[in-house]
Amino acid sequence: MSGNEALLVNSMVGQQADLAITRRGSAWYFTVCAIVGFSTLAIMLYAFTKPQNQRLFHYITAGARAVAFIAYFSMGSDLGQVPIQAQFVRPWRSRVFAAGTRQIFYARYIGWVITTPLLLLNLLLTAGVPTHTILATLLANEIMIVTGLIGALTRTSYK
């Protein structure tokens, strides 16, 4: 077999959802992963052209992109996911006639918990925002992501 075999290789890792990533979806995640990986390297190389005292923003940006690289690699490999009972049926889906389970990538949320504070930190430091405002903004961001993950992992009609 040739090509992207990640879904086949990792199909035995944990439970699998009824509505899950396809081979094309996996290929898309790997494409994004490659773009993010190359841009991370480019940012790091560019950082080395700057004096040491001017590299902080480059390092923060490269760190956020490196974490995104790992998250996209995990999702493309069909890792960092969990099946969650779906509430609604998609009648146009020929494969699944009941609600079944849907794949939720918690790897995405783990990536967001790390990357979005770094990106916000870059933005807020550039804007010269006071430290207490930066901390409050980062806390609100973390709360937003955690509540999003809780919502994604919870089967309820209250969403």
Secondary structure per residue as TSV (DSSP state, phi and psi in degrees):
chain	resnum	aa	ss	phi	psi
A	1	M	-	360.0	145.5
A	2	S	-	-128.8	169.1
A	3	G	S	89.1	-157.3
A	4	N	-	-76.8	107.9
A	5	E	-	-107.8	12.6
A	6	A	H	-59.3	-41.5
A	7	L	H	-67.8	-37.1
A	8	L	H	-68.3	-45.4
A	9	V	H	-65.7	-42.0
A	10	N	G	-95.5	11.1
A	11	S	G	-69.8	-15.9
A	12	M	G	-96.2	2.8
A	13	V	S	-92.8	104.1
A	14	G	S	73.0	-177.7
A	15	Q	-	-74.1	150.7
A	16	Q	-	-112.8	143.2
A	17	A	-	-85.6	157.0
A	18	D	S	-68.4	-43.9
A	19	L	B	-104.3	103.2
A	20	A	-	-134.8	177.2
A	21	I	-	-61.1	143.6
A	22	T	-	-99.7	174.8
A	23	R	H	-62.8	-39.0
A	24	R	H	-67.1	-38.6
A	25	G	H	-62.7	-40.9
A	26	S	H	-63.5	-42.2
A	27	A	H	-62.6	-37.4
A	28	W	H	-63.9	-45.3
A	29	Y	H	-60.6	-39.7
A	30	F	H	-68.3	-33.0
A	31	T	H	-64.1	-47.8
A	32	V	H	-62.0	-40.8
A	33	C	H	-57.8	-44.6
A	34	A	H	-65.1	-43.3
A	35	I	H	-62.4	-45.3
A	36	V	H	-64.8	-40.5
A	37	G	H	-62.4	-46.1
A	38	F	H	-64.7	-39.7
A	39	S	H	-68.2	-32.6
A	40	T	H	-61.8	-46.8
A	41	L	H	-62.9	-40.3
A	42	A	H	-63.5	-41.6
A	43	I	H	-64.8	-41.7
A	44	M	H	-64.9	-42.3
A	45	L	H	-64.1	-40.9
A	46	Y	H	-63.8	-37.3
A	47	A	H	-60.0	-35.5
A	48	F	T	-72.6	-10.0
A	49	T	T	-84.9	-10.3
A	50	K	S	-97.0	155.9
A	51	P	-	-61.8	152.3
A	52	Q	G	-55.3	-35.4
A	53	N	G	-77.7	-0.3
A	54	Q	G	-116.7	18.3
A	55	R	-	-100.0	-5.6
A	56	L	H	-55.9	-49.9
A	57	F	H	-64.2	-34.6
A	58	H	H	-66.9	-42.4
A	59	Y	H	-65.2	-42.0
A	60	I	H	-62.3	-45.8
A	61	T	H	-64.5	-44.5
A	62	A	H	-64.3	-38.0
A	63	G	H	-62.9	-43.0
A	64	A	H	-63.2	-41.4
A	65	R	H	-69.7	-35.0
A	66	A	H	-64.2	-39.9
A	67	V	H	-66.5	-40.9
A	68	A	H	-62.1	-38.0
A	69	F	H	-57.3	-47.2
A	70	I	H	-64.8	-41.8
A	71	A	H	-63.2	-46.2
A	72	Y	H	-67.2	-35.6
A	73	F	H	-63.3	-42.7
A	74	S	H	-62.1	-45.1
A	75	M	H	-67.8	-40.2
A	76	G	H	-64.4	-29.5
A	77	S	T	-85.8	2.0
A	78	D	T	63.9	35.1
A	79	L	-	-113.6	163.2
A	80	G	S	69.5	38.4
A	81	Q	E	-135.6	161.1
A	82	V	E	-146.2	139.5
A	83	P	E	-79.6	134.5
A	84	I	E	-122.6	135.7
A	85	Q	E	-58.2	123.5
A	86	A	-	-81.8	146.9
A	87	Q	S	-90.9	-37.3
A	88	F	S	-110.2	145.6
A	89	V	-	-90.9	138.7
A	90	R	-	-101.9	99.8
A	91	P	T	-66.0	-21.9
A	92	W	T	-81.3	-5.1
A	93	R	-	-84.9	115.5
A	94	S	S	-74.3	-23.3
A	95	R	S	-78.2	-34.6
A	96	V	-	-123.6	120.3
A	97	F	S	-99.7	-13.3
A	98	A	S	-112.4	171.0
A	99	A	-	-60.1	-43.2
A	100	G	-	60.7	-153.8
A	101	T	E	-116.0	151.2
A	102	R	E	-120.5	149.5
A	103	Q	E	-83.4	126.0
A	104	I	E	-115.8	122.3
A	105	F	E	-87.5	100.1
A	106	Y	H	-72.1	-18.1
A	107	A	H	-60.0	-33.3
A	108	R	H	-63.0	-44.2
A	109	Y	H	-69.6	-37.5
A	110	I	H	-61.6	-43.1
A	111	G	H	-60.9	-44.1
A	112	W	H	-63.0	-38.3
A	113	V	H	-60.5	-29.9
A	114	I	H	-93.6	-43.3
A	115	T	H	-76.6	-42.1
A	116	T	H	-65.1	-37.5
A	117	P	H	-62.5	-36.1
A	118	L	H	-66.2	-42.5
A	119	L	H	-67.3	-41.3
A	120	L	H	-64.2	-39.4
A	121	L	H	-60.3	-44.1
A	122	N	H	-56.4	-49.0
A	123	L	H	-64.3	-46.5
A	124	L	H	-71.1	-35.1
A	125	L	H	-67.3	-38.7
A	126	T	H	-63.0	-38.4
A	127	A	H	-77.8	-10.2
A	128	G	T	72.7	31.7
A	129	V	-	-71.9	143.6
A	130	P	-	-61.2	153.7
A	131	T	H	-57.9	-43.0
A	132	H	H	-64.5	-32.9
A	133	T	H	-71.2	-38.7
A	134	I	H	-60.5	-47.5
A	135	L	H	-63.3	-41.8
A	136	A	H	-64.2	-40.3
A	137	T	H	-65.4	-43.2
A	138	L	H	-65.5	-38.1
A	139	L	H	-64.6	-45.1
A	140	A	H	-61.6	-38.0
A	141	N	H	-62.8	-45.4
A	142	E	H	-63.3	-41.5
A	143	I	H	-60.9	-42.9
A	144	M	H	-59.8	-44.7
A	145	I	H	-69.5	-43.0
A	146	V	H	-63.4	-42.2
A	147	T	H	-67.0	-33.4
A	148	G	H	-64.1	-41.4
A	149	L	H	-65.2	-43.1
A	150	I	H	-59.8	-44.0
A	151	G	H	-62.7	-39.5
A	152	A	H	-69.1	-33.5
A	153	L	H	-90.0	-2.7
A	154	T	-	-105.8	129.1
A	155	R	-	-94.7	113.9
A	156	T	-	-159.2	155.3
A	157	S	T	-87.2	0.7
A	158	Y	T	-86.8	-4.2
A	159	K	-	-63.3	360.0
